[in-house]
Amino acid sequence: MKGVSGIVATAILLALTIAGGVLIYTYVTRYLNTVADNGKLVIENAYYLSSTRNLTIELRNVGTREVSINRVNVVTESGKSYSYNITINQSSITVFPGELKSVEITLNTTELPRYVIVVYNNVSTEPVIVRIIG
């Protein structure tokens, strides 16, 4: 019984390696294009002024498309969650690619906020810790 010759084995391994590389390359480029084609909000800063109960959130769109902010979810130190719809003149706030926008909310609770999450285009940002001032 004879085995496969060295040249044939090398050719088969080379073909499998190239095919695998093409599959990985195609998957990664499609994934990156999907992410890049959408807007993505990042919370750069969130702070709460306790004397006025105003929560200010600074958001940046790091994607390539504009996004519309739907609401802001605030989690307090006791673990309660409050949701605030965000509109100006009954329309959502739009953040364009590369734009930094501040959103200010007056909280309707005396509890101190702990985390803030922004919902945009039915996607949520990562929770960010709120700095307490005053």
C-alpha positions as CSV (number, residue, x, y, z in Angstrom):
1,M,0.0,0.0,0.0
2,K,1.4,3.3,-1.0
3,G,0.7,6.8,0.5
4,V,0.1,10.1,-1.2
5,S,3.2,11.6,-2.7
6,G,4.8,14.6,-1.1
7,I,4.0,16.9,-4.0
8,V,0.3,15.9,-4.0
9,A,0.0,16.3,-0.2
10,T,1.7,19.7,-0.4
11,A,-0.7,20.8,-3.2
12,I,-3.8,19.7,-1.2
13,L,-2.6,21.5,2.0
14,L,-1.9,24.6,0.0
15,A,-5.3,24.5,-1.6
16,L,-7.0,24.0,1.8
17,T,-5.0,26.9,3.3
18,I,-5.9,29.3,0.5
19,A,-9.6,28.3,0.6
20,G,-9.7,28.8,4.4
21,G,-8.0,32.2,4.0
22,V,-10.5,33.3,1.4
23,L,-13.4,32.3,3.6
24,I,-12.0,34.2,6.6
25,Y,-11.2,37.2,4.5
26,T,-14.8,37.3,3.1
27,Y,-16.4,36.9,6.5
28,V,-14.2,39.6,8.1
29,T,-14.7,42.2,5.3
30,R,-18.5,41.6,5.3
31,Y,-18.6,42.0,9.1
32,L,-16.5,45.2,9.1
33,N,-18.6,46.7,6.3
34,T,-21.8,46.0,8.2
35,V,-20.4,47.7,11.3
36,A,-19.0,50.7,9.3
37,D,-22.1,51.3,7.3
38,N,-24.1,51.9,10.5
39,G,-24.0,54.7,12.9
40,K,-22.6,54.0,16.4
41,L,-23.0,56.2,19.4
42,V,-20.4,56.3,22.2
43,I,-21.0,58.0,25.5
44,E,-17.9,60.1,26.1
45,N,-19.1,61.7,29.3
46,A,-22.1,61.6,31.7
47,Y,-22.4,63.8,34.7
48,Y,-25.1,64.7,37.2
49,L,-25.5,68.1,38.9
50,S,-27.3,67.2,42.1
51,S,-28.4,70.8,42.9
52,T,-30.5,71.0,39.7
53,R,-31.1,67.3,39.2
54,N,-29.8,67.7,35.6
55,L,-28.1,64.7,33.9
56,T,-25.9,65.7,31.0
57,I,-24.7,63.1,28.5
58,E,-22.1,63.8,25.8
59,L,-22.5,61.5,22.8
60,R,-20.3,61.0,19.7
61,N,-21.4,59.2,16.6
62,V,-18.3,57.2,15.6
63,G,-20.1,55.4,12.7
64,T,-20.6,56.5,9.1
65,R,-24.4,57.0,9.2
66,E,-26.6,59.4,11.2
67,V,-28.5,58.0,14.2
68,S,-31.6,59.0,16.0
69,I,-31.7,58.9,19.8
70,N,-34.8,57.2,21.1
71,R,-34.5,57.2,24.8
72,V,-32.1,57.3,27.8
73,N,-32.2,54.6,30.5
74,V,-30.9,55.6,33.9
75,V,-30.1,53.1,36.6
76,T,-29.9,54.6,40.2
77,E,-27.8,53.5,43.1
78,S,-30.6,51.5,44.5
79,G,-30.9,49.5,41.2
80,K,-34.1,51.1,40.0
81,S,-34.3,51.9,36.3
82,Y,-35.9,55.0,34.7
83,S,-36.5,55.5,31.1
84,Y,-36.7,59.0,29.4
85,N,-37.9,59.5,25.9
86,I,-35.7,62.1,24.1
87,T,-37.3,64.5,21.7
88,I,-37.1,68.1,20.6
89,N,-40.3,69.5,19.3
90,Q,-41.7,66.0,19.2
91,S,-39.0,64.6,17.0
92,S,-36.0,62.5,17.9
93,I,-32.5,63.9,18.2
94,T,-30.3,63.2,15.3
95,V,-26.5,62.8,15.6
96,F,-24.5,62.9,12.4
97,P,-21.2,61.0,11.8
98,G,-18.4,62.5,13.8
99,E,-20.7,64.8,15.6
100,L,-20.5,65.4,19.4
101,K,-23.9,66.2,20.9
102,S,-24.9,66.9,24.5
103,V,-28.3,65.7,25.8
104,E,-29.6,67.1,29.1
105,I,-32.3,65.5,31.1
106,T,-33.9,66.7,34.4
107,L,-34.4,63.5,36.5
108,N,-37.8,63.0,38.2
109,T,-36.3,61.2,41.1
110,T,-34.2,62.2,44.1
111,E,-32.1,59.1,43.9
112,L,-28.6,59.5,42.5
113,P,-28.0,58.0,39.0
114,R,-25.3,55.3,38.8
115,Y,-25.3,54.2,35.1
116,V,-26.7,55.7,31.9
117,I,-27.6,53.8,28.7
118,V,-28.6,55.5,25.5
119,V,-30.9,53.7,23.0
120,Y,-30.6,54.8,19.4
121,N,-31.9,53.1,16.2
122,N,-33.1,50.2,18.4
123,V,-29.5,49.6,19.6
124,S,-28.1,50.4,23.1
125,T,-24.8,51.9,24.1
126,E,-22.7,50.3,26.7
127,P,-23.6,51.4,30.3
128,V,-21.5,54.3,31.5
129,I,-20.9,55.4,35.1
130,V,-22.4,58.8,35.9
131,R,-20.1,61.3,37.6
132,I,-21.9,63.1,40.5
133,I,-21.1,66.8,40.8
134,G,-22.2,68.8,43.8
